[in-house]
Amino acid sequence: MSARELIEPTPGDKRYVRRDEKGQFKEVVDVGKSSAADQRQQAKTKSKPGHGDEGDR
């Protein structure tokens, strides 16, 4: 799976996106919701940089 990339399509609207092999958006998540979800989870594995939603940091 590709790393999350931070984009800001309009000022104040930040989102994490993942891209597929063609460079098109595969997954788009709002930063606030993603951050809150990351903090609620107690993952058992460490994550690599750019993959914070897939384990502990």
C-alpha distance matrix in Angstrom:
0.0 3.8 6.7 9.2 12.2 15.7 17.9 21.5 22.7 26.1 27.7 27.0 24.0 20.9 17.5 13.8 11.7 8.2 8.9 8.4 9.8 13.2 12.7 13.5 12.5 10.2 10.8 13.8 15.3 18.6 18.7 21.7 20.3 17.0 19.1 21.5 19.0 17.5 21.2 22.1 19.6 20.8 17.7 18.7 15.9 15.4 12.4 11.5 12.6 10.6 8.9 12.3 11.7 10.2 13.5 16.7 17.2
3.8 0.0 3.8 6.6 8.9 12.6 14.8 18.6 19.8 23.3 24.9 24.4 21.7 18.4 15.3 11.7 9.4 6.1 6.6 7.4 8.8 11.7 10.3 11.6 10.8 9.6 10.3 12.6 14.2 17.2 17.1 20.4 19.6 16.3 18.2 21.1 19.2 17.6 21.2 22.7 20.6 22.0 19.2 20.4 17.5 16.3 12.7 11.1 11.0 8.5 8.2 11.8 11.9 11.4 14.6 17.3 17.0
6.7 3.8 0.0 3.8 6.4 9.9 12.7 16.4 18.3 21.5 22.6 21.9 19.5 16.0 13.2 9.5 8.4 6.3 8.2 10.3 12.0 14.4 12.1 13.4 11.9 11.3 10.9 12.1 13.0 15.4 14.5 17.9 17.6 14.1 15.5 18.7 17.2 15.2 18.6 20.6 18.9 20.2 17.8 19.2 16.3 14.5 10.7 8.8 7.8 4.8 5.6 8.9 9.9 10.2 12.9 15.0 14.2
9.2 6.6 3.8 0.0 3.8 6.7 9.6 13.1 15.2 18.2 19.2 18.3 15.8 12.3 9.4 5.8 5.4 5.1 8.1 11.2 13.7 15.3 12.5 12.9 10.6 10.4 9.0 9.2 9.6 11.7 10.9 14.3 14.3 11.0 12.6 15.9 14.8 13.3 16.6 18.7 17.6 19.5 17.7 19.8 17.4 15.6 11.9 10.7 8.9 5.1 6.1 8.2 8.7 10.4 13.1 15.0 14.1
12.2 8.9 6.4 3.8 0.0 3.8 6.4 10.1 12.3 15.4 16.3 16.0 13.8 10.3 8.1 5.4 5.2 6.3 8.4 12.0 14.2 15.0 11.6 12.2 10.2 11.4 10.3 9.6 10.4 11.6 10.7 14.5 15.2 12.5 13.8 17.3 17.0 15.7 18.7 21.1 20.5 22.5 21.0 23.2 20.8 18.7 15.0 13.3 10.7 7.2 9.4 11.0 12.0 14.0 16.5 17.9 16.5
15.7 12.6 9.9 6.7 3.8 0.0 3.8 7.0 9.9 12.4 12.8 12.3 10.4 6.9 5.7 4.7 6.5 9.1 11.4 15.1 17.6 17.9 14.3 14.3 12.0 13.6 11.9 9.9 9.7 9.7 8.4 12.1 13.6 11.5 12.4 15.9 16.3 15.4 17.9 20.6 20.6 23.0 22.0 24.6 22.5 20.3 16.9 15.5 12.5 9.3 11.6 12.1 13.0 15.8 18.0 18.8 17.1
17.9 14.8 12.7 9.6 6.4 3.8 0.0 3.8 6.2 9.0 10.1 10.5 8.4 5.8 5.4 6.3 7.2 10.4 11.8 15.6 18.0 17.6 13.8 13.3 11.2 13.7 12.3 9.8 10.3 9.9 9.6 13.1 14.7 13.5 14.7 17.9 18.6 18.2 20.7 23.1 23.5 26.1 25.3 28.0 26.1 24.0 20.6 19.2 16.2 13.0 15.1 15.6 16.1 19.0 21.4 22.4 20.9
21.5 18.6 16.4 13.1 10.1 7.0 3.8 0.0 3.8 5.5 6.4 7.1 5.5 4.4 6.3 8.9 10.3 13.7 15.2 18.8 21.4 20.5 16.8 15.9 13.8 16.4 14.8 11.6 11.6 10.1 10.0 12.8 15.0 14.6 15.6 18.4 19.7 19.8 21.8 24.2 25.1 27.9 27.6 30.6 28.9 26.9 23.6 22.5 19.4 16.3 18.4 18.3 18.6 21.8 24.1 24.8 23.2
22.7 19.8 18.3 15.2 12.3 9.9 6.2 3.8 0.0 3.8 6.9 8.6 6.5 7.1 8.1 10.8 11.2 14.5 15.3 18.7 21.2 19.7 16.3 14.8 13.0 15.9 14.8 11.7 12.5 11.3 12.4 15.0 16.6 16.7 18.3 20.7 21.7 22.3 24.5 26.5 27.4 30.5 30.1 33.1 31.5 29.7 26.3 25.2 22.4 19.0 20.8 21.1 20.9 24.0 26.6 27.6 26.4
26.1 23.3 21.5 18.2 15.4 12.4 9.0 5.5 3.8 0.0 3.8 6.2 5.5 7.8 10.1 13.4 14.5 18.0 19.0 22.4 25.0 23.5 20.1 18.5 16.6 19.4 17.9 14.5 14.6 12.5 13.3 15.1 17.2 18.0 19.1 21.2 22.8 23.6 25.4 27.4 28.8 31.9 31.9 35.1 33.7 31.9 28.7 27.8 24.8 21.7 23.5 23.2 23.1 26.5 28.7 29.5 28.1
27.7 24.9 22.6 19.2 16.3 12.8 10.1 6.4 6.9 3.8 0.0 3.8 5.6 7.8 11.1 14.4 16.3 19.9 21.4 25.0 27.5 26.3 22.7 21.5 19.4 22.1 20.2 16.7 16.0 13.4 13.2 14.6 17.4 18.2 18.5 20.7 22.8 23.3 24.6 27.0 28.6 31.6 31.9 35.1 33.8 31.8 28.7 27.9 24.6 21.9 23.9 23.2 23.5 27.0 28.9 29.1 27.5
27.0 24.4 21.9 18.3 16.0 12.3 10.5 7.1 8.6 6.2 3.8 0.0 3.8 6.1 9.7 13.2 15.8 19.5 21.5 25.2 28.1 27.3 23.7 22.4 19.8 21.8 19.4 15.7 14.3 11.0 10.5 11.2 14.2 15.4 15.5 17.3 19.7 20.4 21.4 23.6 25.6 28.6 29.2 32.5 31.5 29.6 26.9 26.4 23.4 20.7 22.4 21.2 21.3 25.0 26.6 26.6 25.1
24.0 21.7 19.5 15.8 13.8 10.4 8.4 5.5 6.5 5.5 5.6 3.8 0.0 3.8 6.6 10.4 12.6 16.4 18.4 22.0 25.0 24.3 20.8 19.1 16.3 18.3 15.8 12.1 10.8 7.9 8.4 9.7 12.0 13.1 14.0 15.9 17.6 18.6 20.1 22.1 23.7 26.9 27.3 30.6 29.6 28.0 25.1 24.8 22.0 18.9 20.2 19.3 19.0 22.6 24.5 25.1 24.0
20.9 18.4 16.0 12.3 10.3 6.9 5.8 4.4 7.1 7.8 7.8 6.1 3.8 0.0 3.8 7.1 9.8 13.5 15.9 19.6 22.6 22.3 18.7 17.5 14.6 16.3 13.8 10.3 8.9 6.5 5.8 8.4 10.7 10.7 11.5 14.1 15.6 16.0 17.8 20.1 21.3 24.3 24.3 27.5 26.3 24.5 21.5 21.0 18.2 15.2 16.6 15.8 15.8 19.3 21.3 21.8 20.6
17.5 15.3 13.2 9.4 8.1 5.7 5.4 6.3 8.1 10.1 11.1 9.7 6.6 3.8 0.0 3.8 6.3 10.1 12.7 16.3 19.5 19.5 16.1 14.7 11.5 12.7 10.1 6.7 5.6 4.5 5.0 8.4 9.5 8.8 10.6 13.3 13.8 14.2 16.7 18.7 19.4 22.4 22.1 25.2 23.9 22.4 19.2 18.9 16.5 13.1 14.0 13.7 13.1 16.5 18.8 19.9 19.1
13.8 11.7 9.5 5.8 5.4 4.7 6.3 8.9 10.8 13.4 14.4 13.2 10.4 7.1 3.8 0.0 3.8 7.0 10.2 13.7 16.9 17.5 14.3 13.3 10.1 10.7 8.1 5.9 5.3 6.3 6.1 9.8 10.2 8.0 10.1 13.1 12.9 12.6 15.6 17.6 17.6 20.3 19.5 22.4 20.7 19.2 15.9 15.4 13.3 9.7 10.5 10.6 10.2 13.2 15.8 17.2 16.5
11.7 9.4 8.4 5.4 5.2 6.5 7.2 10.3 11.2 14.5 16.3 15.8 12.6 9.8 6.3 3.8 0.0 3.8 6.6 10.1 13.3 13.8 10.7 9.6 6.5 7.2 5.5 4.5 6.4 8.8 9.7 13.2 13.0 10.8 13.4 16.2 15.3 15.1 18.5 20.1 19.6 22.3 20.9 23.5 21.6 20.3 16.8 16.0 14.3 10.5 11.0 12.3 11.5 13.8 17.0 19.0 18.5
8.2 6.1 6.3 5.1 6.3 9.1 10.4 13.7 14.5 18.0 19.9 19.5 16.4 13.5 10.1 7.0 3.8 0.0 3.8 6.9 10.1 11.3 8.8 8.3 5.9 5.4 5.1 6.7 9.1 12.1 12.8 16.3 15.5 12.9 15.5 18.3 16.8 16.2 19.8 21.2 20.0 22.3 20.4 22.6 20.3 19.2 15.6 14.6 13.6 9.9 10.0 12.3 11.5 12.7 16.2 18.7 18.5
8.9 6.6 8.2 8.1 8.4 11.4 11.8 15.2 15.3 19.0 21.4 21.5 18.4 15.9 12.7 10.2 6.6 3.8 0.0 3.8 6.8 7.5 5.2 5.2 4.5 5.0 7.1 9.1 12.2 15.1 16.2 19.7 19.0 16.6 19.3 22.0 20.5 19.9 23.6 24.9 23.6 25.8 23.6 25.5 23.1 22.0 18.3 16.9 15.9 12.5 12.9 15.6 15.0 15.8 19.3 22.0 21.7
8.4 7.4 10.3 11.2 12.0 15.1 15.6 18.8 18.7 22.4 25.0 25.2 22.0 19.6 16.3 13.7 10.1 6.9 3.8 0.0 3.8 5.4 5.3 5.6 6.5 5.6 8.9 11.8 15.0 18.3 19.6 22.9 21.9 19.4 22.2 24.7 22.8 22.3 26.0 27.0 25.4 27.4 24.9 26.4 24.0 23.2 19.8 18.4 18.1 15.0 14.8 17.9 17.1 17.1 20.7 23.7 23.8
9.8 8.8 12.0 13.7 14.2 17.6 18.0 21.4 21.2 25.0 27.5 28.1 25.0 22.6 19.5 16.9 13.3 10.1 6.8 3.8 0.0 3.8 5.5 7.5 9.7 9.4 12.7 15.5 18.7 21.8 22.9 26.4 25.5 22.9 25.5 28.1 26.2 25.4 29.1 30.3 28.4 30.1 27.3 28.5 25.7 24.8 21.4 19.6 19.4 16.8 17.0 20.4 19.9 19.5 23.0 25.9 25.8
13.2 11.7 14.4 15.3 15.0 17.9 17.6 20.5 19.7 23.5 26.3 27.3 24.3 22.3 19.5 17.5 13.8 11.3 7.5 5.4 3.8 0.0 3.8 5.6 8.9 9.8 13.3 15.6 19.1 22.1 23.4 27.0 26.3 24.0 26.8 29.5 27.8 27.3 31.0 32.2 30.7 32.7 30.1 31.6 28.9 28.0 24.4 22.6 21.9 19.0 19.5 22.7 22.2 22.3 25.8 28.7 28.4
12.7 10.3 12.1 12.5 11.6 14.3 13.8 16.8 16.3 20.1 22.7 23.7 20.8 18.7 16.1 14.3 10.7 8.8 5.2 5.3 5.5 3.8 0.0 3.8 6.6 8.6 11.5 13.1 16.5 19.1 20.2 23.9 23.5 21.4 23.9 26.8 25.5 24.9 28.5 30.0 28.8 30.9 28.6 30.3 27.7 26.3 22.7 20.7 19.5 16.4 17.4 20.3 20.1 20.7 24.2 26.7 26.1
13.5 11.6 13.4 12.9 12.2 14.3 13.3 15.9 14.8 18.5 21.5 22.4 19.1 17.5 14.7 13.3 9.6 8.3 5.2 5.6 7.5 5.6 3.8 0.0 3.8 6.3 9.3 10.8 14.5 17.2 18.9 22.4 21.7 20.0 22.9 25.5 24.1 24.1 27.7 28.9 27.9 30.4 28.4 30.4 28.2 27.2 23.5 22.1 20.9 17.5 18.0 20.6 19.7 20.7 24.3 27.0 26.7
12.5 10.8 11.9 10.6 10.2 12.0 11.2 13.8 13.0 16.6 19.4 19.8 16.3 14.6 11.5 10.1 6.5 5.9 4.5 6.5 9.7 8.9 6.6 3.8 0.0 3.8 5.8 7.0 10.7 13.5 15.5 18.8 18.0 16.4 19.4 21.8 20.5 20.7 24.3 25.4 24.6 27.2 25.5 27.9 25.9 25.0 21.5 20.4 19.2 15.6 15.8 17.9 16.7 18.0 21.7 24.3 24.2
10.2 9.6 11.3 10.4 11.4 13.6 13.7 16.4 15.9 19.4 22.1 21.8 18.3 16.3 12.7 10.7 7.2 5.4 5.0 5.6 9.4 9.8 8.6 6.3 3.8 0.0 3.8 6.9 10.3 13.8 15.8 18.8 17.4 15.5 18.8 20.9 18.9 19.2 22.9 23.6 22.5 25.0 23.1 25.4 23.5 23.1 19.8 19.2 18.7 15.1 14.5 16.6 14.9 15.7 19.5 22.5 22.9
10.8 10.3 10.9 9.0 10.3 11.9 12.3 14.8 14.8 17.9 20.2 19.4 15.8 13.8 10.1 8.1 5.5 5.1 7.1 8.9 12.7 13.3 11.5 9.3 5.8 3.8 0.0 3.8 6.7 10.4 12.5 15.2 13.6 11.8 15.3 17.1 15.3 15.9 19.5 20.1 19.2 22.1 20.6 23.2 21.7 21.3 18.1 18.1 17.4 13.8 12.8 14.2 12.1 13.6 17.2 20.0 20.6
13.8 12.6 12.1 9.2 9.6 9.9 9.8 11.6 11.7 14.5 16.7 15.7 12.1 10.3 6.7 5.9 4.5 6.7 9.1 11.8 15.5 15.6 13.1 10.8 7.0 6.9 3.8 0.0 3.8 6.9 9.5 12.3 11.1 10.0 13.3 15.2 14.2 15.1 18.3 19.2 19.1 22.2 21.3 24.3 23.0 22.3 19.1 19.1 17.7 14.0 13.7 14.3 12.4 14.8 18.1 20.4 20.6
15.3 14.2 13.0 9.6 10.4 9.7 10.3 11.6 12.5 14.6 16.0 14.3 10.8 8.9 5.6 5.3 6.4 9.1 12.2 15.0 18.7 19.1 16.5 14.5 10.7 10.3 6.7 3.8 0.0 3.8 6.3 8.7 7.3 6.4 9.8 11.5 10.7 11.9 15.0 15.9 16.2 19.5 19.1 22.4 21.5 20.8 17.9 18.4 17.1 13.6 13.0 12.6 10.6 13.6 16.4 18.2 18.5
18.6 17.2 15.4 11.7 11.6 9.7 9.9 10.1 11.3 12.5 13.4 11.0 7.9 6.5 4.5 6.3 8.8 12.1 15.1 18.3 21.8 22.1 19.1 17.2 13.5 13.8 10.4 6.9 3.8 0.0 3.8 5.6 5.5 6.1 8.6 10.2 10.7 12.1 14.4 15.7 16.8 20.2 20.4 23.9 23.2 22.3 19.6 20.1 18.2 15.0 15.0 13.8 12.3 15.8 18.0 19.2 19.1
18.7 17.1 14.5 10.9 10.7 8.4 9.6 10.0 12.4 13.3 13.2 10.5 8.4 5.8 5.0 6.1 9.7 12.8 16.2 19.6 22.9 23.4 20.2 18.9 15.5 15.8 12.5 9.5 6.3 3.8 0.0 3.8 5.6 5.1 5.9 8.5 9.8 10.3 12.2 14.3 15.5 18.6 18.9 22.3 21.5 20.2 17.6 18.0 15.8 13.1 13.4 11.7 11.0 14.8 16.4 16.9 16.3
21.7 20.4 17.9 14.3 14.5 12.1 13.1 12.8 15.0 15.1 14.6 11.2 9.7 8.4 8.4 9.8 13.2 16.3 19.7 22.9 26.4 27.0 23.9 22.4 18.8 18.8 15.2 12.3 8.7 5.6 3.8 0.0 3.8 5.5 5.2 6.2 8.6 9.9 10.8 12.5 14.6 17.9 19.0 22.5 22.4 21.3 19.3 20.3 18.4 16.0 15.9 13.5 12.5 16.3 17.4 17.4 17.1
20.3 19.6 17.6 14.3 15.2 13.6 14.7 15.0 16.6 17.2 17.4 14.2 12.0 10.7 9.5 10.2 13.0 15.5 19.0 21.9 25.5 26.3 23.5 21.7 18.0 17.4 13.6 11.1 7.3 5.5 5.6 3.8 0.0 3.8 5.5 5.2 6.1 8.6 10.0 10.7 12.6 16.2 17.1 20.9 21.0 20.5 18.6 20.1 18.8 16.3 15.4 13.1 11.1 14.7 16.0 16.6 17.1
17.0 16.3 14.1 11.0 12.5 11.5 13.5 14.6 16.7 18.0 18.2 15.4 13.1 10.7 8.8 8.0 10.8 12.9 16.6 19.4 22.9 24.0 21.4 20.0 16.4 15.5 11.8 10.0 6.4 6.1 5.1 5.5 3.8 0.0 3.8 5.5 5.1 6.1 8.7 10.0 10.8 14.2 14.5 18.1 17.7 17.1 14.9 16.3 15.2 12.7 11.6 9.4 7.5 11.1 12.7 13.5 13.9
19.1 18.2 15.5 12.6 13.8 12.4 14.7 15.6 18.3 19.1 18.5 15.5 14.0 11.5 10.6 10.1 13.4 15.5 19.3 22.2 25.5 26.8 23.9 22.9 19.4 18.8 15.3 13.3 9.8 8.6 5.9 5.2 5.5 3.8 0.0 3.8 5.5 5.1 6.3 8.8 10.2 13.1 14.0 17.5 17.3 16.3 14.5 16.0 14.6 12.9 12.2 9.1 8.4 12.1 12.5 12.2 12.1
21.5 21.1 18.7 15.9 17.3 15.9 17.9 18.4 20.7 21.2 20.7 17.3 15.9 14.1 13.3 13.1 16.2 18.3 22.0 24.7 28.1 29.5 26.8 25.5 21.8 20.9 17.1 15.2 11.5 10.2 8.5 6.2 5.2 5.5 3.8 0.0 3.8 5.5 5.2 6.4 8.9 12.2 13.9 17.6 18.2 17.8 16.7 18.8 17.9 16.3 15.0 11.8 10.4 13.6 13.7 13.4 14.1
19.0 19.2 17.2 14.8 17.0 16.3 18.6 19.7 21.7 22.8 22.8 19.7 17.6 15.6 13.8 12.9 15.3 16.8 20.5 22.8 26.2 27.8 25.5 24.1 20.5 18.9 15.3 14.2 10.7 10.7 9.8 8.6 6.1 5.1 5.5 3.8 0.0 3.8 5.4 5.2 6.5 10.1 11.4 15.2 15.8 16.0 14.9 17.4 17.1 15.4 13.4 10.5 8.1 10.9 11.3 11.8 13.3
17.5 17.6 15.2 13.3 15.7 15.4 18.2 19.8 22.3 23.6 23.3 20.4 18.6 16.0 14.2 12.6 15.1 16.2 19.9 22.3 25.4 27.3 24.9 24.1 20.7 19.2 15.9 15.1 11.9 12.1 10.3 9.9 8.6 6.1 5.1 5.5 3.8 0.0 3.8 5.6 5.5 8.3 9.0 12.6 12.9 12.6 11.5 14.0 13.8 12.8 10.7 7.3 5.8 8.6 8.3 8.3 9.5
21.2 21.2 18.6 16.6 18.7 17.9 20.7 21.8 24.5 25.4 24.6 21.4 20.1 17.8 16.7 15.6 18.5 19.8 23.6 26.0 29.1 31.0 28.5 27.7 24.3 22.9 19.5 18.3 15.0 14.4 12.2 10.8 10.0 8.7 6.3 5.2 5.4 3.8 0.0 3.8 5.5 7.8 9.9 13.3 14.2 13.9 13.7 16.3 16.1 15.6 13.9 10.2 9.5 11.8 10.5 9.2 10.2
22.1 22.7 20.6 18.7 21.1 20.6 23.1 24.2 26.5 27.4 27.0 23.6 22.1 20.1 18.7 17.6 20.1 21.2 24.9 27.0 30.3 32.2 30.0 28.9 25.4 23.6 20.1 19.2 15.9 15.7 14.3 12.5 10.7 10.0 8.8 6.4 5.2 5.6 3.8 0.0 3.8 6.7 9.4 13.0 14.7 15.4 15.5 18.6 18.9 18.2 15.9 12.5 10.8 12.6 11.4 10.8 12.9
19.6 20.6 18.9 17.6 20.5 20.6 23.5 25.1 27.4 28.8 28.6 25.6 23.7 21.3 19.4 17.6 19.6 20.0 23.6 25.4 28.4 30.7 28.8 27.9 24.6 22.5 19.2 19.1 16.2 16.8 15.5 14.6 12.6 10.8 10.2 8.9 6.5 5.5 5.5 3.8 0.0 3.8 5.8 9.5 11.2 12.4 12.8 16.2 17.1 16.7 13.9 10.9 9.0 9.7 8.3 8.2 11.1
20.8 22.0 20.2 19.5 22.5 23.0 26.1 27.9 30.5 31.9 31.6 28.6 26.9 24.3 22.4 20.3 22.3 22.3 25.8 27.4 30.1 32.7 30.9 30.4 27.2 25.0 22.1 22.2 19.5 20.2 18.6 17.9 16.2 14.2 13.1 12.2 10.1 8.3 7.8 6.7 3.8 0.0 3.8 6.6 9.1 10.7 12.2 15.9 17.4 17.7 14.8 12.0 10.9 10.6 7.9 7.1 10.3
17.7 19.2 17.8 17.7 21.0 22.0 25.3 27.6 30.1 31.9 31.9 29.2 27.3 24.3 22.1 19.5 20.9 20.4 23.6 24.9 27.3 30.1 28.6 28.4 25.5 23.1 20.6 21.3 19.1 20.4 18.9 19.0 17.1 14.5 14.0 13.9 11.4 9.0 9.9 9.4 5.8 3.8 0.0 3.8 5.7 7.8 9.3 13.1 15.2 15.7 12.5 10.4 9.4 7.9 5.0 5.3 9.1
18.7 20.4 19.2 19.8 23.2 24.6 28.0 30.6 33.1 35.1 35.1 32.5 30.6 27.5 25.2 22.4 23.5 22.6 25.5 26.4 28.5 31.6 30.3 30.4 27.9 25.4 23.2 24.3 22.4 23.9 22.3 22.5 20.9 18.1 17.5 17.6 15.2 12.6 13.3 13.0 9.5 6.6 3.8 0.0 3.8 7.0 9.7 13.4 16.1 17.3 14.1 12.6 12.2 9.9 6.7 6.8 10.2
15.9 17.5 16.3 17.4 20.8 22.5 26.1 28.9 31.5 33.7 33.8 31.5 29.6 26.3 23.9 20.7 21.6 20.3 23.1 24.0 25.7 28.9 27.7 28.2 25.9 23.5 21.7 23.0 21.5 23.2 21.5 22.4 21.0 17.7 17.3 18.2 15.8 12.9 14.2 14.7 11.2 9.1 5.7 3.8 0.0 3.8 6.5 9.9 13.0 14.4 11.4 10.6 11.0 8.1 5.2 5.8 8.5
15.4 16.3 14.5 15.6 18.7 20.3 24.0 26.9 29.7 31.9 31.8 29.6 28.0 24.5 22.4 19.2 20.3 19.2 22.0 23.2 24.8 28.0 26.3 27.2 25.0 23.1 21.3 22.3 20.8 22.3 20.2 21.3 20.5 17.1 16.3 17.8 16.0 12.6 13.9 15.4 12.4 10.7 7.8 7.0 3.8 0.0 3.8 6.9 9.8 11.8 9.5 8.7 10.4 8.2 5.3 4.7 5.7
12.4 12.7 10.7 11.9 15.0 16.9 20.6 23.6 26.3 28.7 28.7 26.9 25.1 21.5 19.2 15.9 16.8 15.6 18.3 19.8 21.4 24.4 22.7 23.5 21.5 19.8 18.1 19.1 17.9 19.6 17.6 19.3 18.6 14.9 14.5 16.7 14.9 11.5 13.7 15.5 12.8 12.2 9.3 9.7 6.5 3.8 0.0 3.8 6.6 8.2 5.8 5.9 8.0 6.1 4.9 5.7 5.7
11.5 11.1 8.8 10.7 13.3 15.5 19.2 22.5 25.2 27.8 27.9 26.4 24.8 21.0 18.9 15.4 16.0 14.6 16.9 18.4 19.6 22.6 20.7 22.1 20.4 19.2 18.1 19.1 18.4 20.1 18.0 20.3 20.1 16.3 16.0 18.8 17.4 14.0 16.3 18.6 16.2 15.9 13.1 13.4 9.9 6.9 3.8 0.0 3.8 6.2 5.5 7.1 9.9 8.6 8.5 9.1 7.8
12.6 11.0 7.8 8.9 10.7 12.5 16.2 19.4 22.4 24.8 24.6 23.4 22.0 18.2 16.5 13.3 14.3 13.6 15.9 18.1 19.4 21.9 19.5 20.9 19.2 18.7 17.4 17.7 17.1 18.2 15.8 18.4 18.8 15.2 14.6 17.9 17.1 13.8 16.1 18.9 17.1 17.4 15.2 16.1 13.0 9.8 6.6 3.8 0.0 3.8 5.5 6.7 10.2 10.3 10.5 10.7 8.3
10.6 8.5 4.8 5.1 7.2 9.3 13.0 16.3 19.0 21.7 21.9 20.7 18.9 15.2 13.1 9.7 10.5 9.9 12.5 15.0 16.8 19.0 16.4 17.5 15.6 15.1 13.8 14.0 13.6 15.0 13.1 16.0 16.3 12.7 12.9 16.3 15.4 12.8 15.6 18.2 16.7 17.7 15.7 17.3 14.4 11.8 8.2 6.2 3.8 0.0 3.8 5.8 8.5 9.4 10.9 11.9 10.2
8.9 8.2 5.6 6.1 9.4 11.6 15.1 18.4 20.8 23.5 23.9 22.4 20.2 16.6 14.0 10.5 11.0 10.0 12.9 14.8 17.0 19.5 17.4 18.0 15.8 14.5 12.8 13.7 13.0 15.0 13.4 15.9 15.4 11.6 12.2 15.0 13.4 10.7 13.9 15.9 13.9 14.8 12.5 14.1 11.4 9.5 5.8 5.5 5.5 3.8 0.0 3.8 5.5 5.6 7.6 9.5 9.0
12.3 11.8 8.9 8.2 11.0 12.1 15.6 18.3 21.1 23.2 23.2 21.2 19.3 15.8 13.7 10.6 12.3 12.3 15.6 17.9 20.4 22.7 20.3 20.6 17.9 16.6 14.2 14.3 12.6 13.8 11.7 13.5 13.1 9.4 9.1 11.8 10.5 7.3 10.2 12.5 10.9 12.0 10.4 12.6 10.6 8.7 5.9 7.1 6.7 5.8 3.8 0.0 3.8 5.4 6.1 6.9 6.4
11.7 11.9 9.9 8.7 12.0 13.0 16.1 18.6 20.9 23.1 23.5 21.3 19.0 15.8 13.1 10.2 11.5 11.5 15.0 17.1 19.9 22.2 20.1 19.7 16.7 14.9 12.1 12.4 10.6 12.3 11.0 12.5 11.1 7.5 8.4 10.4 8.1 5.8 9.5 10.8 9.0 10.9 9.4 12.2 11.0 10.4 8.0 9.9 10.2 8.5 5.5 3.8 0.0 3.8 5.9 8.0 9.1
10.2 11.4 10.2 10.4 14.0 15.8 19.0 21.8 24.0 26.5 27.0 25.0 22.6 19.3 16.5 13.2 13.8 12.7 15.8 17.1 19.5 22.3 20.7 20.7 18.0 15.7 13.6 14.8 13.6 15.8 14.8 16.3 14.7 11.1 12.1 13.6 10.9 8.6 11.8 12.6 9.7 10.6 7.9 9.9 8.1 8.2 6.1 8.6 10.3 9.4 5.6 5.4 3.8 0.0 3.8 7.3 9.1
13.5 14.6 12.9 13.1 16.5 18.0 21.4 24.1 26.6 28.7 28.9 26.6 24.5 21.3 18.8 15.8 17.0 16.2 19.3 20.7 23.0 25.8 24.2 24.3 21.7 19.5 17.2 18.1 16.4 18.0 16.4 17.4 16.0 12.7 12.5 13.7 11.3 8.3 10.5 11.4 8.3 7.9 5.0 6.7 5.2 5.3 4.9 8.5 10.5 10.9 7.6 6.1 5.9 3.8 0.0 3.8 6.6
16.7 17.3 15.0 15.0 17.9 18.8 22.4 24.8 27.6 29.5 29.1 26.6 25.1 21.8 19.9 17.2 19.0 18.7 22.0 23.7 25.9 28.7 26.7 27.0 24.3 22.5 20.0 20.4 18.2 19.2 16.9 17.4 16.6 13.5 12.2 13.4 11.8 8.3 9.2 10.8 8.2 7.1 5.3 6.8 5.8 4.7 5.7 9.1 10.7 11.9 9.5 6.9 8.0 7.3 3.8 0.0 3.8
17.2 17.0 14.2 14.1 16.5 17.1 20.9 23.2 26.4 28.1 27.5 25.1 24.0 20.6 19.1 16.5 18.5 18.5 21.7 23.8 25.8 28.4 26.1 26.7 24.2 22.9 20.6 20.6 18.5 19.1 16.3 17.1 17.1 13.9 12.1 14.1 13.3 9.5 10.2 12.9 11.1 10.3 9.1 10.2 8.5 5.7 5.7 7.8 8.3 10.2 9.0 6.4 9.1 9.1 6.6 3.8 0.0
